[in-house]
Amino acid sequence: MADLKTRPHEGSVSAFLDSVADERKRADSYAVLALMQEVTGEEPRMWGPGIVGFGAYRYRYESGREGEWPLTGFSPRKQNLTLYIMPGFDRYEALMERLGRYRTGKSCLYLKRLEDVDVGVLRELVDRPVSHMKSKYPDS
């Protein structure tokens, strides 16, 4: 079984964010960093070369595969600011309707600009899933 390549390490979060070339995306990244740190009460940590994560949980699939992943996090990708909402979005439909402009993947929220969304709703969209993950994985 292949090892998961995205692991936490001691790399500098601020050095990573300072390396974001696009000034607006860099500013948005620092705003999301502050929001997630406040909501989670966790210190940010680099996961792999490009993800800023907060907290962690251990998972194990029926197949036996297991690993560790951040409770939430984000990455300033070239096209979008990507936020990781680990339980996905199905139970948060009412919040999603009020959020603003975005796209989603299974557990990824893609934002072009932070100004495109309601930051209060975004805060709740980070808080509720983190609370869910902490209750689902209490030993993490």
C-alpha positions as CSV (number, residue, x, y, z in Angstrom):
1,M,0.0,0.0,0.0
2,A,1.4,3.4,-1.0
3,D,2.2,5.9,1.8
4,L,0.2,9.1,1.8
5,K,2.5,11.9,0.5
6,T,0.7,14.8,2.2
7,R,2.0,14.7,5.8
8,P,2.5,17.4,8.4
9,H,5.9,18.9,8.8
10,E,7.7,21.8,10.4
11,G,7.9,24.0,7.3
12,S,7.1,27.7,7.8
13,V,3.5,28.7,7.1
14,S,4.4,32.3,6.8
15,A,7.3,31.6,4.4
16,F,4.9,29.5,2.3
17,L,2.2,32.2,2.2
18,D,4.8,35.0,1.6
19,S,5.8,33.0,-1.6
20,V,2.4,33.4,-3.1
21,A,3.0,35.6,-6.1
22,D,-0.4,37.1,-6.5
23,E,-0.8,39.9,-4.0
24,R,-4.6,39.5,-3.6
25,K,-4.4,35.8,-3.2
26,R,-1.6,36.2,-0.6
27,A,-3.8,38.7,1.3
28,D,-6.8,36.4,1.1
29,S,-4.7,33.5,2.3
30,Y,-3.6,35.4,5.4
31,A,-7.3,36.3,6.1
32,V,-8.3,32.7,5.8
33,L,-5.3,31.7,8.0
34,A,-6.6,34.1,10.7
35,L,-10.2,32.9,10.3
36,M,-9.3,29.2,10.6
37,Q,-6.9,29.7,13.5
38,E,-9.6,31.6,15.4
39,V,-12.4,29.1,14.6
40,T,-10.3,26.0,15.3
41,G,-8.2,27.2,18.2
42,E,-5.3,25.3,16.5
43,E,-2.0,26.5,15.3
44,P,-1.4,26.3,11.5
45,R,0.9,23.7,10.2
46,M,2.2,22.8,6.7
47,W,0.9,19.6,5.3
48,G,3.0,18.5,2.3
49,P,4.4,21.3,0.1
50,G,1.2,23.3,-0.4
51,I,-1.5,22.9,2.3
52,V,-1.9,24.9,5.5
53,G,-3.8,22.6,7.9
54,F,-5.3,23.0,11.4
55,G,-5.6,20.2,13.8
56,A,-5.7,16.6,12.7
57,Y,-7.7,13.4,12.8
58,R,-6.9,9.8,12.2
59,Y,-9.1,7.8,9.8
60,R,-9.3,4.1,8.9
61,Y,-11.3,2.8,5.9
62,E,-12.9,-0.6,5.8
63,S,-10.2,-1.6,3.3
64,G,-7.6,-1.2,6.1
65,R,-6.1,2.0,4.7
66,E,-5.5,4.5,7.4
67,G,-3.9,7.9,7.7
68,E,-3.9,11.4,9.2
69,W,-5.4,14.5,7.7
70,P,-6.1,18.1,8.9
71,L,-9.5,18.9,10.4
72,T,-9.6,21.8,8.0
73,G,-7.1,23.7,5.9
74,F,-6.5,25.6,2.7
75,S,-4.2,26.1,-0.2
76,P,-3.6,29.1,-2.4
77,R,-3.6,27.2,-5.7
78,K,-2.9,29.0,-9.0
79,Q,-6.6,29.1,-10.1
80,N,-8.4,29.3,-6.8
81,L,-8.0,29.6,-3.1
82,T,-9.0,26.0,-2.0
83,L,-10.5,25.4,1.4
84,Y,-10.8,21.8,2.7
85,I,-14.2,21.1,4.3
86,M,-13.6,17.5,5.3
87,P,-17.2,16.1,5.7
88,G,-18.2,17.7,2.4
89,F,-21.1,20.0,1.8
90,D,-24.3,17.9,1.9
91,R,-25.4,18.9,5.4
92,Y,-24.6,22.5,4.9
93,E,-26.9,23.4,2.0
94,A,-28.5,26.4,3.8
95,L,-25.1,27.9,4.4
96,M,-24.0,27.2,0.8
97,E,-27.0,29.1,-0.5
98,R,-25.9,32.2,1.5
99,L,-22.1,31.9,0.9
100,G,-21.7,33.8,-2.4
101,R,-19.7,32.8,-5.5
102,Y,-17.8,29.5,-5.3
103,R,-17.4,26.0,-6.8
104,T,-17.1,22.8,-4.9
105,G,-15.5,19.3,-5.3
106,K,-16.1,16.5,-2.9
107,S,-14.5,18.2,0.1
108,C,-13.0,21.3,-1.6
109,L,-14.4,24.8,-1.7
110,Y,-12.9,26.8,-4.5
111,L,-12.9,30.6,-4.2
112,K,-11.6,33.0,-6.8
113,R,-11.5,35.9,-4.3
114,L,-12.4,36.1,-0.7
115,E,-14.5,39.2,-1.5
116,D,-16.8,36.9,-3.5
117,V,-18.2,35.3,-0.4
118,D,-19.8,36.3,2.9
119,V,-17.0,35.9,5.4
120,G,-19.5,35.4,8.3
121,V,-21.1,32.5,6.5
122,L,-17.6,31.2,5.6
123,R,-16.6,31.2,9.3
124,E,-19.7,29.1,10.1
125,L,-18.9,26.8,7.1
126,V,-15.5,26.2,8.7
127,D,-16.8,25.9,12.3
128,R,-19.6,23.4,11.8
129,P,-17.6,20.8,9.9
130,V,-14.6,21.1,12.4
131,S,-17.0,20.5,15.3
132,H,-18.5,17.5,13.3
133,M,-15.0,16.1,12.7
134,K,-14.0,16.5,16.3
135,S,-17.1,14.6,17.5
136,K,-16.7,11.9,14.8
137,Y,-13.0,11.4,15.6
138,P,-12.7,12.2,19.4
139,D,-9.4,10.5,19.8
140,S,-7.6,12.7,17.2
